[in-house]
Amino acid sequence: MQWLLVVGFVTVGYALYVRYLAVEFSPLALACDAGLQTVMCKSRAVATALFKKLGVFGIVALGDSRRCTFIRPSIVL
């Protein structure tokens, strides 16, 4: 159970890092759009593609809400 918490915190931390320091950070966005090829620019491109073109984040949220509501219902939910 502890490793799951660690993985969860690392994932949320990286998601916040990518959002605020890659996607929304204007100087880096301009540099990546100009052709800079770094790991951060590639992470930005993947996150943007997953959000805009595929709608992965919405699909995952709908799937998780379905799981919480129908598959494992509880009084709290």
PDB file of N, CA, C and O in Angstrom:
ATOM      1  N   MET A   1       0.821  -1.189   0.000  1.00  0.00           N
ATOM      2  CA  MET A   1       0.000   0.000   0.000  1.00  0.00           C
ATOM      3  C   MET A   1       0.868   1.258   0.000  1.00  0.00           C
ATOM      4  O   MET A   1       0.497   2.266  -0.600  1.00  0.00           O
ATOM      5  N   GLN A   2       2.006   1.205   0.660  1.00  0.00           N
ATOM      6  CA  GLN A   2       2.880   2.378   0.725  1.00  0.00           C
ATOM      7  C   GLN A   2       3.476   2.709  -0.636  1.00  0.00           C
ATOM      8  O   GLN A   2       3.621   3.884  -0.974  1.00  0.00           O
ATOM      9  N   TRP A   3       3.816   1.715  -1.407  1.00  0.00           N
ATOM     10  CA  TRP A   3       4.378   1.988  -2.738  1.00  0.00           C
ATOM     11  C   TRP A   3       3.339   2.633  -3.635  1.00  0.00           C
ATOM     12  O   TRP A   3       3.686   3.427  -4.509  1.00  0.00           O
ATOM     13  N   LEU A   4       2.051   2.301  -3.432  1.00  0.00           N
ATOM     14  CA  LEU A   4       0.997   2.919  -4.211  1.00  0.00           C
ATOM     15  C   LEU A   4       0.870   4.404  -3.880  1.00  0.00           C
ATOM     16  O   LEU A   4       0.642   5.223  -4.769  1.00  0.00           O
ATOM     17  N   LEU A   5       1.017   4.747  -2.612  1.00  0.00           N
ATOM     18  CA  LEU A   5       1.013   6.155  -2.211  1.00  0.00           C
ATOM     19  C   LEU A   5       2.190   6.906  -2.819  1.00  0.00           C
ATOM     20  O   LEU A   5       2.035   8.037  -3.282  1.00  0.00           O
ATOM     21  N   VAL A   6       3.350   6.290  -2.820  1.00  0.00           N
ATOM     22  CA  VAL A   6       4.531   6.924  -3.399  1.00  0.00           C
ATOM     23  C   VAL A   6       4.339   7.155  -4.895  1.00  0.00           C
ATOM     24  O   VAL A   6       4.642   8.234  -5.404  1.00  0.00           O
ATOM     25  N   VAL A   7       3.843   6.153  -5.588  1.00  0.00           N
ATOM     26  CA  VAL A   7       3.599   6.285  -7.019  1.00  0.00           C
ATOM     27  C   VAL A   7       2.553   7.374  -7.287  1.00  0.00           C
ATOM     28  O   VAL A   7       2.700   8.157  -8.225  1.00  0.00           O
ATOM     29  N   GLY A   8       1.517   7.421  -6.477  1.00  0.00           N
ATOM     30  CA  GLY A   8       0.488   8.447  -6.636  1.00  0.00           C
ATOM     31  C   GLY A   8       1.026   9.848  -6.435  1.00  0.00           C
ATOM     32  O   GLY A   8       0.729  10.743  -7.227  1.00  0.00           O
ATOM     33  N   PHE A   9       1.808  10.053  -5.396  1.00  0.00           N
ATOM     34  CA  PHE A   9       2.372  11.381  -5.137  1.00  0.00           C
ATOM     35  C   PHE A   9       3.372  11.788  -6.222  1.00  0.00           C
ATOM     36  O   PHE A   9       3.404  12.952  -6.623  1.00  0.00           O
ATOM     37  N   VAL A  10       4.172  10.864  -6.690  1.00  0.00           N
ATOM     38  CA  VAL A  10       5.123  11.169  -7.754  1.00  0.00           C
ATOM     39  C   VAL A  10       4.377  11.532  -9.036  1.00  0.00           C
ATOM     40  O   VAL A  10       4.770  12.463  -9.740  1.00  0.00           O
ATOM     41  N   THR A  11       3.316  10.811  -9.339  1.00  0.00           N
ATOM     42  CA  THR A  11       2.538  11.089 -10.540  1.00  0.00           C
ATOM     43  C   THR A  11       1.874  12.453 -10.480  1.00  0.00           C
ATOM     44  O   THR A  11       1.924  13.213 -11.448  1.00  0.00           O
ATOM     45  N   VAL A  12       1.254  12.768  -9.355  1.00  0.00           N
ATOM     46  CA  VAL A  12       0.612  14.074  -9.205  1.00  0.00           C
ATOM     47  C   VAL A  12       1.656  15.194  -9.239  1.00  0.00           C
ATOM     48  O   VAL A  12       1.421  16.242  -9.841  1.00  0.00           O
ATOM     49  N   GLY A  13       2.788  14.981  -8.606  1.00  0.00           N
ATOM     50  CA  GLY A  13       3.860  15.975  -8.633  1.00  0.00           C
ATOM     51  C   GLY A  13       4.369  16.232 -10.032  1.00  0.00           C
ATOM     52  O   GLY A  13       4.593  17.383 -10.408  1.00  0.00           O
ATOM     53  N   TYR A  14       4.559  15.169 -10.819  1.00  0.00           N
ATOM     54  CA  TYR A  14       5.034  15.352 -12.186  1.00  0.00           C
ATOM     55  C   TYR A  14       3.978  16.029 -13.056  1.00  0.00           C
ATOM     56  O   TYR A  14       4.308  16.835 -13.926  1.00  0.00           O
ATOM     57  N   ALA A  15       2.715  15.704 -12.821  1.00  0.00           N
ATOM     58  CA  ALA A  15       1.641  16.344 -13.585  1.00  0.00           C
ATOM     59  C   ALA A  15       1.598  17.844 -13.302  1.00  0.00           C
ATOM     60  O   ALA A  15       1.435  18.644 -14.224  1.00  0.00           O
ATOM     61  N   LEU A  16       1.742  18.226 -12.047  1.00  0.00           N
ATOM     62  CA  LEU A  16       1.776  19.649 -11.708  1.00  0.00           C
ATOM     63  C   LEU A  16       3.003  20.327 -12.302  1.00  0.00           C
ATOM     64  O   LEU A  16       2.928  21.459 -12.780  1.00  0.00           O
ATOM     65  N   TYR A  17       4.124  19.632 -12.269  1.00  0.00           N
ATOM     66  CA  TYR A  17       5.362  20.163 -12.831  1.00  0.00           C
ATOM     67  C   TYR A  17       5.216  20.424 -14.335  1.00  0.00           C
ATOM     68  O   TYR A  17       5.604  21.483 -14.829  1.00  0.00           O
ATOM     69  N   VAL A  18       4.659  19.458 -15.047  1.00  0.00           N
ATOM     70  CA  VAL A  18       4.477  19.616 -16.490  1.00  0.00           C
ATOM     71  C   VAL A  18       3.475  20.726 -16.778  1.00  0.00           C
ATOM     72  O   VAL A  18       3.672  21.516 -17.702  1.00  0.00           O
ATOM     73  N   ARG A  19       2.407  20.791 -15.996  1.00  0.00           N
ATOM     74  CA  ARG A  19       1.395  21.805 -16.278  1.00  0.00           C
ATOM     75  C   ARG A  19       1.928  23.218 -16.068  1.00  0.00           C
ATOM     76  O   ARG A  19       1.789  24.073 -16.943  1.00  0.00           O
ATOM     77  N   TYR A  20       2.533  23.462 -14.918  1.00  0.00           N
ATOM     78  CA  TYR A  20       2.912  24.833 -14.594  1.00  0.00           C
ATOM     79  C   TYR A  20       4.274  25.248 -15.130  1.00  0.00           C
ATOM     80  O   TYR A  20       4.515  26.442 -15.307  1.00  0.00           O
ATOM     81  N   LEU A  21       5.164  24.314 -15.393  1.00  0.00           N
ATOM     82  CA  LEU A  21       6.485  24.687 -15.880  1.00  0.00           C
ATOM     83  C   LEU A  21       6.741  24.305 -17.337  1.00  0.00           C
ATOM     84  O   LEU A  21       7.810  24.597 -17.872  1.00  0.00           O
ATOM     85  N   ALA A  22       5.771  23.655 -17.985  1.00  0.00           N
ATOM     86  CA  ALA A  22       5.964  23.323 -19.396  1.00  0.00           C
ATOM     87  C   ALA A  22       4.825  23.841 -20.251  1.00  0.00           C
ATOM     88  O   ALA A  22       5.065  24.487 -21.272  1.00  0.00           O
ATOM     89  N   VAL A  23       3.617  23.578 -19.864  1.00  0.00           N
ATOM     90  CA  VAL A  23       2.485  23.951 -20.706  1.00  0.00           C
ATOM     91  C   VAL A  23       2.142  25.424 -20.542  1.00  0.00           C
ATOM     92  O   VAL A  23       1.927  26.119 -21.535  1.00  0.00           O
ATOM     93  N   GLU A  24       2.089  25.910 -19.313  1.00  0.00           N
ATOM     94  CA  GLU A  24       1.652  27.284 -19.074  1.00  0.00           C
ATOM     95  C   GLU A  24       2.785  28.298 -18.969  1.00  0.00           C
ATOM     96  O   GLU A  24       2.515  29.495 -18.872  1.00  0.00           O
ATOM     97  N   PHE A  25       4.010  27.874 -18.986  1.00  0.00           N
ATOM     98  CA  PHE A  25       5.158  28.777 -18.850  1.00  0.00           C
ATOM     99  C   PHE A  25       5.499  29.338 -20.229  1.00  0.00           C
ATOM    100  O   PHE A  25       6.011  28.621 -21.088  1.00  0.00           O
ATOM    101  N   SER A  26       5.214  30.614 -20.434  1.00  0.00           N
ATOM    102  CA  SER A  26       5.303  31.231 -21.765  1.00  0.00           C
ATOM    103  C   SER A  26       6.683  31.149 -22.417  1.00  0.00           C
ATOM    104  O   SER A  26       6.756  30.781 -23.589  1.00  0.00           O
ATOM    105  N   PRO A  27       7.781  31.471 -21.726  1.00  0.00           N
ATOM    106  CA  PRO A  27       9.084  31.393 -22.418  1.00  0.00           C
ATOM    107  C   PRO A  27       9.416  29.990 -22.931  1.00  0.00           C
ATOM    108  O   PRO A  27       9.951  29.838 -24.029  1.00  0.00           O
ATOM    109  N   LEU A  28       9.102  28.975 -22.140  1.00  0.00           N
ATOM    110  CA  LEU A  28       9.366  27.607 -22.590  1.00  0.00           C
ATOM    111  C   LEU A  28       8.437  27.219 -23.730  1.00  0.00           C
ATOM    112  O   LEU A  28       8.860  26.540 -24.665  1.00  0.00           O
ATOM    113  N   ALA A  29       7.181  27.637 -23.667  1.00  0.00           N
ATOM    114  CA  ALA A  29       6.237  27.337 -24.742  1.00  0.00           C
ATOM    115  C   ALA A  29       6.689  27.957 -26.058  1.00  0.00           C
ATOM    116  O   ALA A  29       6.618  27.319 -27.109  1.00  0.00           O
ATOM    117  N   LEU A  30       7.148  29.189 -25.997  1.00  0.00           N
ATOM    118  CA  LEU A  30       7.633  29.844 -27.207  1.00  0.00           C
ATOM    119  C   LEU A  30       8.881  29.154 -27.753  1.00  0.00           C
ATOM    120  O   LEU A  30       9.027  28.992 -28.965  1.00  0.00           O
ATOM    121  N   ALA A  31       9.784  28.746 -26.852  1.00  0.00           N
ATOM    122  CA  ALA A  31      10.997  28.054 -27.293  1.00  0.00           C
ATOM    123  C   ALA A  31      10.657  26.699 -27.915  1.00  0.00           C
ATOM    124  O   ALA A  31      11.243  26.315 -28.927  1.00  0.00           O
ATOM    125  N   CYS A  32       9.722  25.982 -27.316  1.00  0.00           N
ATOM    126  CA  CYS A  32       9.338  24.683 -27.872  1.00  0.00           C
ATOM    127  C   CYS A  32       8.642  24.841 -29.214  1.00  0.00           C
ATOM    128  O   CYS A  32       8.871  24.047 -30.126  1.00  0.00           O
ATOM    129  N   ASP A  33       7.803  25.847 -29.345  1.00  0.00           N
ATOM    130  CA  ASP A  33       7.129  26.088 -30.614  1.00  0.00           C
ATOM    131  C   ASP A  33       8.111  26.535 -31.698  1.00  0.00           C
ATOM    132  O   ASP A  33       7.856  26.342 -32.886  1.00  0.00           O
ATOM    133  N   ALA A  34       9.228  27.129 -31.290  1.00  0.00           N
ATOM    134  CA  ALA A  34      10.248  27.559 -32.242  1.00  0.00           C
ATOM    135  C   ALA A  34      11.138  26.410 -32.698  1.00  0.00           C
ATOM    136  O   ALA A  34      11.902  26.562 -33.651  1.00  0.00           O
ATOM    137  N   GLY A  35      11.047  25.240 -32.019  1.00  0.00           N
ATOM    138  CA  GLY A  35      11.807  24.092 -32.491  1.00  0.00           C
ATOM    139  C   GLY A  35      12.802  23.520 -31.503  1.00  0.00           C
ATOM    140  O   GLY A  35      13.595  22.659 -31.881  1.00  0.00           O
ATOM    141  N   LEU A  36      12.796  23.959 -30.257  1.00  0.00           N
ATOM    142  CA  LEU A  36      13.701  23.409 -29.249  1.00  0.00           C
ATOM    143  C   LEU A  36      13.342  21.945 -28.994  1.00  0.00           C
ATOM    144  O   LEU A  36      12.175  21.617 -28.780  1.00  0.00           O
ATOM    145  N   GLN A  37      14.338  21.074 -29.017  1.00  0.00           N
ATOM    146  CA  GLN A  37      14.116  19.643 -28.829  1.00  0.00           C
ATOM    147  C   GLN A  37      14.727  19.186 -27.509  1.00  0.00           C
ATOM    148  O   GLN A  37      15.874  18.741 -27.462  1.00  0.00           O
ATOM    149  N   THR A  38      13.953  19.300 -26.450  1.00  0.00           N
ATOM    150  CA  THR A  38      14.390  18.818 -25.143  1.00  0.00           C
ATOM    151  C   THR A  38      13.345  17.855 -24.601  1.00  0.00           C
ATOM    152  O   THR A  38      12.272  17.695 -25.181  1.00  0.00           O
ATOM    153  N   VAL A  39      13.665  17.224 -23.497  1.00  0.00           N
ATOM    154  CA  VAL A  39      12.720  16.301 -22.870  1.00  0.00           C
ATOM    155  C   VAL A  39      11.476  17.064 -22.412  1.00  0.00           C
ATOM    156  O   VAL A  39      10.360  16.560 -22.533  1.00  0.00           O
ATOM    157  N   MET A  40      11.663  18.262 -21.894  1.00  0.00           N
ATOM    158  CA  MET A  40      10.522  19.050 -21.439  1.00  0.00           C
ATOM    159  C   MET A  40       9.610  19.421 -22.606  1.00  0.00           C
ATOM    160  O   MET A  40       8.387  19.407 -22.461  1.00  0.00           O
ATOM    161  N   CYS A  41      10.184  19.750 -23.751  1.00  0.00           N
ATOM    162  CA  CYS A  41       9.360  20.073 -24.922  1.00  0.00           C
ATOM    163  C   CYS A  41       8.594  18.844 -25.413  1.00  0.00           C
ATOM    164  O   CYS A  41       7.447  18.953 -25.847  1.00  0.00           O
ATOM    165  N   LYS A  42       9.227  17.691 -25.342  1.00  0.00           N
ATOM    166  CA  LYS A  42       8.540  16.467 -25.744  1.00  0.00           C
ATOM    167  C   LYS A  42       7.435  16.115 -24.763  1.00  0.00           C
ATOM    168  O   LYS A  42       6.366  15.660 -25.171  1.00  0.00           O
ATOM    169  N   SER A  43       7.681  16.322 -23.460  1.00  0.00           N
ATOM    170  CA  SER A  43       6.635  16.107 -22.455  1.00  0.00           C
ATOM    171  C   SER A  43       5.474  17.062 -22.680  1.00  0.00           C
ATOM    172  O   SER A  43       4.310  16.685 -22.537  1.00  0.00           O
ATOM    173  N   ARG A  44       5.792  18.282 -23.028  1.00  0.00           N
ATOM    174  CA  ARG A  44       4.753  19.281 -23.309  1.00  0.00           C
ATOM    175  C   ARG A  44       3.933  18.872 -24.525  1.00  0.00           C
ATOM    176  O   ARG A  44       2.708  18.993 -24.522  1.00  0.00           O
ATOM    177  N   ALA A  45       4.605  18.391 -25.556  1.00  0.00           N
ATOM    178  CA  ALA A  45       3.897  17.974 -26.763  1.00  0.00           C
ATOM    179  C   ALA A  45       2.987  16.772 -26.497  1.00  0.00           C
ATOM    180  O   ALA A  45       1.866  16.715 -27.003  1.00  0.00           O
ATOM    181  N   VAL A  46       3.465  15.823 -25.711  1.00  0.00           N
ATOM    182  CA  VAL A  46       2.649  14.644 -25.385  1.00  0.00           C
ATOM    183  C   VAL A  46       1.446  15.041 -24.548  1.00  0.00           C
ATOM    184  O   VAL A  46       0.330  14.603 -24.826  1.00  0.00           O
ATOM    185  N   ALA A  47       1.653  15.865 -23.527  1.00  0.00           N
ATOM    186  CA  ALA A  47       0.546  16.289 -22.671  1.00  0.00           C
ATOM    187  C   ALA A  47      -0.483  17.089 -23.456  1.00  0.00           C
ATOM    188  O   ALA A  47      -1.685  16.918 -23.256  1.00  0.00           O
ATOM    189  N   THR A  48      -0.028  17.950 -24.335  1.00  0.00           N
ATOM    190  CA  THR A  48      -0.943  18.747 -25.141  1.00  0.00           C
ATOM    191  C   THR A  48      -1.716  17.864 -26.117  1.00  0.00           C
ATOM    192  O   THR A  48      -2.916  18.060 -26.310  1.00  0.00           O
ATOM    193  N   ALA A  49      -1.049  16.908 -26.723  1.00  0.00           N
ATOM    194  CA  ALA A  49      -1.726  16.009 -27.661  1.00  0.00           C
ATOM    195  C   ALA A  49      -2.760  15.143 -26.948  1.00  0.00           C
ATOM    196  O   ALA A  49      -3.863  14.945 -27.458  1.00  0.00           O
ATOM    197  N   LEU A  50      -2.408  14.627 -25.775  1.00  0.00           N
ATOM    198  CA  LEU A  50      -3.367  13.815 -25.025  1.00  0.00           C
ATOM    199  C   LEU A  50      -4.588  14.630 -24.627  1.00  0.00           C
ATOM    200  O   LEU A  50      -5.705  14.113 -24.614  1.00  0.00           O
ATOM    201  N   PHE A  51      -4.379  15.901 -24.303  1.00  0.00           N
ATOM    202  CA  PHE A  51      -5.492  16.741 -23.875  1.00  0.00           C
ATOM    203  C   PHE A  51      -6.354  17.186 -25.050  1.00  0.00           C
ATOM    204  O   PHE A  51      -7.576  17.048 -25.009  1.00  0.00           O
ATOM    205  N   LYS A  52      -5.730  17.714 -26.090  1.00  0.00           N
ATOM    206  CA  LYS A  52      -6.491  18.318 -27.186  1.00  0.00           C
ATOM    207  C   LYS A  52      -7.030  17.299 -28.183  1.00  0.00           C
ATOM    208  O   LYS A  52      -8.211  17.337 -28.528  1.00  0.00           O
ATOM    209  N   LYS A  53      -6.194  16.408 -28.639  1.00  0.00           N
ATOM    210  CA  LYS A  53      -6.573  15.551 -29.753  1.00  0.00           C
ATOM    211  C   LYS A  53      -7.315  14.292 -29.314  1.00  0.00           C
ATOM    212  O   LYS A  53      -8.264  13.872 -29.978  1.00  0.00           O
ATOM    213  N   LEU A  54      -6.905  13.700 -28.234  1.00  0.00           N
ATOM    214  CA  LEU A  54      -7.475  12.414 -27.852  1.00  0.00           C
ATOM    215  C   LEU A  54      -8.488  12.503 -26.717  1.00  0.00           C
ATOM    216  O   LEU A  54      -9.312  11.602 -26.564  1.00  0.00           O
ATOM    217  N   GLY A  55      -8.447  13.560 -25.925  1.00  0.00           N
ATOM    218  CA  GLY A  55      -9.371  13.674 -24.799  1.00  0.00           C
ATOM    219  C   GLY A  55      -9.153  12.609 -23.745  1.00  0.00           C
ATOM    220  O   GLY A  55     -10.104  12.176 -23.094  1.00  0.00           O
ATOM    221  N   VAL A  56      -7.923  12.184 -23.568  1.00  0.00           N
ATOM    222  CA  VAL A  56      -7.614  11.083 -22.658  1.00  0.00           C
ATOM    223  C   VAL A  56      -7.972  11.423 -21.217  1.00  0.00           C
ATOM    224  O   VAL A  56      -8.466  10.562 -20.490  1.00  0.00           O
ATOM    225  N   PHE A  57      -7.737  12.641 -20.796  1.00  0.00           N
ATOM    226  CA  PHE A  57      -7.978  12.991 -19.406  1.00  0.00           C
ATOM    227  C   PHE A  57      -9.464  12.919 -19.067  1.00  0.00           C
ATOM    228  O   PHE A  57      -9.824  12.476 -17.977  1.00  0.00           O
ATOM    229  N   GLY A  58     -10.321  13.345 -19.974  1.00  0.00           N
ATOM    230  CA  GLY A  58     -11.761  13.248 -19.755  1.00  0.00           C
ATOM    231  C   GLY A  58     -12.247  11.811 -19.752  1.00  0.00           C
ATOM    232  O   GLY A  58     -13.111  11.447 -18.955  1.00  0.00           O
ATOM    233  N   ILE A  59     -11.696  10.990 -20.641  1.00  0.00           N
ATOM    234  CA  ILE A  59     -12.079   9.584 -20.705  1.00  0.00           C
ATOM    235  C   ILE A  59     -11.674   8.865 -19.426  1.00  0.00           C
ATOM    236  O   ILE A  59     -12.436   8.056 -18.897  1.00  0.00           O
ATOM    237  N   VAL A  60     -10.484   9.156 -18.930  1.00  0.00           N
ATOM    238  CA  VAL A  60     -10.022   8.540 -17.679  1.00  0.00           C
ATOM    239  C   VAL A  60     -10.903   8.981 -16.517  1.00  0.00           C
ATOM    240  O   VAL A  60     -11.244   8.165 -15.661  1.00  0.00           O
ATOM    241  N   ALA A  61     -11.276  10.263 -16.473  1.00  0.00           N
ATOM    242  CA  ALA A  61     -12.135  10.758 -15.398  1.00  0.00           C
ATOM    243  C   ALA A  61     -13.510  10.095 -15.450  1.00  0.00           C
ATOM    244  O   ALA A  61     -14.057   9.722 -14.413  1.00  0.00           O
ATOM    245  N   LEU A  62     -14.066   9.948 -16.641  1.00  0.00           N
ATOM    246  CA  LEU A  62     -15.367   9.273 -16.763  1.00  0.00           C
ATOM    247  C   LEU A  62     -15.275   7.804 -16.354  1.00  0.00           C
ATOM    248  O   LEU A  62     -16.167   7.285 -15.684  1.00  0.00           O
ATOM    249  N   GLY A  63     -14.212   7.150 -16.752  1.00  0.00           N
ATOM    250  CA  GLY A  63     -14.028   5.758 -16.364  1.00  0.00           C
ATOM    251  C   GLY A  63     -13.881   5.586 -14.871  1.00  0.00           C
ATOM    252  O   GLY A  63     -14.435   4.653 -14.290  1.00  0.00           O
ATOM    253  N   ASP A  64     -13.141   6.478 -14.246  1.00  0.00           N
ATOM    254  CA  ASP A  64     -12.958   6.395 -12.802  1.00  0.00           C
ATOM    255  C   ASP A  64     -14.262   6.700 -12.072  1.00  0.00           C
ATOM    256  O   ASP A  64     -14.574   6.045 -11.077  1.00  0.00           O
ATOM    257  N   SER A  65     -15.018   7.667 -12.541  1.00  0.00           N
ATOM    258  CA  SER A  65     -16.290   7.968 -11.880  1.00  0.00           C
ATOM    259  C   SER A  65     -17.267   6.806 -12.051  1.00  0.00           C
ATOM    260  O   SER A  65     -18.045   6.509 -11.144  1.00  0.00           O
ATOM    261  N   ARG A  66     -17.227   6.159 -13.195  1.00  0.00           N
ATOM    262  CA  ARG A  66     -18.082   4.989 -13.398  1.00  0.00           C
ATOM    263  C   ARG A  66     -17.690   3.868 -12.444  1.00  0.00           C
ATOM    264  O   ARG A  66     -18.545   3.207 -11.855  1.00  0.00           O
ATOM    265  N   ARG A  67     -16.388   3.666 -12.302  1.00  0.00           N
ATOM    266  CA  ARG A  67     -15.913   2.626 -11.388  1.00  0.00           C
ATOM    267  C   ARG A  67     -16.335   2.922  -9.963  1.00  0.00           C
ATOM    268  O   ARG A  67     -16.777   2.027  -9.243  1.00  0.00           O
ATOM    269  N   CYS A  68     -16.201   4.170  -9.555  1.00  0.00           N
ATOM    270  CA  CYS A  68     -16.549   4.538  -8.181  1.00  0.00           C
ATOM    271  C   CYS A  68     -18.050   4.455  -7.927  1.00  0.00           C
ATOM    272  O   CYS A  68     -18.474   4.092  -6.830  1.00  0.00           O
ATOM    273  N   THR A  69     -18.844   4.783  -8.917  1.00  0.00           N
ATOM    274  CA  THR A  69     -20.288   4.828  -8.721  1.00  0.00           C
ATOM    275  C   THR A  69     -20.952   3.471  -8.889  1.00  0.00           C
ATOM    276  O   THR A  69     -21.784   3.090  -8.065  1.00  0.00           O
ATOM    277  N   PHE A  70     -20.606   2.739  -9.931  1.00  0.00           N
ATOM    278  CA  PHE A  70     -21.323   1.521 -10.241  1.00  0.00           C
ATOM    279  C   PHE A  70     -20.643   0.247  -9.754  1.00  0.00           C
ATOM    280  O   PHE A  70     -21.309  -0.669  -9.271  1.00  0.00           O
ATOM    281  N   ILE A  71     -19.341   0.186  -9.876  1.00  0.00           N
ATOM    282  CA  ILE A  71     -18.654  -1.045  -9.551  1.00  0.00           C
ATOM    283  C   ILE A  71     -18.393  -1.172  -8.055  1.00  0.00           C
ATOM    284  O   ILE A  71     -18.548  -2.253  -7.486  1.00  0.00           O
ATOM    285  N   ARG A  72     -17.996  -0.066  -7.411  1.00  0.00           N
ATOM    286  CA  ARG A  72     -17.729  -0.112  -5.979  1.00  0.00           C
ATOM    287  C   ARG A  72     -18.504   0.989  -5.274  1.00  0.00           C
ATOM    288  O   ARG A  72     -17.888   1.924  -4.761  1.00  0.00           O
ATOM    289  N   PRO A  73     -19.815   0.919  -5.229  1.00  0.00           N
ATOM    290  CA  PRO A  73     -20.587   1.984  -4.588  1.00  0.00           C
ATOM    291  C   PRO A  73     -20.402   1.978  -3.074  1.00  0.00           C
ATOM    292  O   PRO A  73     -20.201   0.927  -2.465  1.00  0.00           O
ATOM    293  N   SER A  74     -20.470   3.141  -2.489  1.00  0.00           N
ATOM    294  CA  SER A  74     -20.399   3.252  -1.038  1.00  0.00           C
ATOM    295  C   SER A  74     -21.269   4.408  -0.590  1.00  0.00           C
ATOM    296  O   SER A  74     -21.743   5.190  -1.413  1.00  0.00           O
ATOM    297  N   ILE A  75     -21.475   4.516   0.680  1.00  0.00           N
ATOM    298  CA  ILE A  75     -22.315   5.582   1.226  1.00  0.00           C
ATOM    299  C   ILE A  75     -21.673   6.940   0.998  1.00  0.00           C
ATOM    300  O   ILE A  75     -22.373   7.921   0.749  1.00  0.00           O
ATOM    301  N   VAL A  76     -20.356   7.009   1.080  1.00  0.00           N
ATOM    302  CA  VAL A  76     -19.643   8.278   0.917  1.00  0.00           C
ATOM    303  C   VAL A  76     -19.845   8.828  -0.490  1.00  0.00           C
ATOM    304  O   VAL A  76     -20.080  10.025  -0.655  1.00  0.00           O
ATOM    305  N   LEU A  77     -19.756   7.977  -1.501  1.00  0.00           N
ATOM    306  CA  LEU A  77     -19.914   8.419  -2.892  1.00  0.00           C
ATOM    307  C   LEU A  77     -21.363   8.731  -3.183  1.00  0.00           C
ATOM    308  O   LEU A  77     -21.698   9.119  -4.303  1.00  0.00           O
TER     309      LEU A  77
END
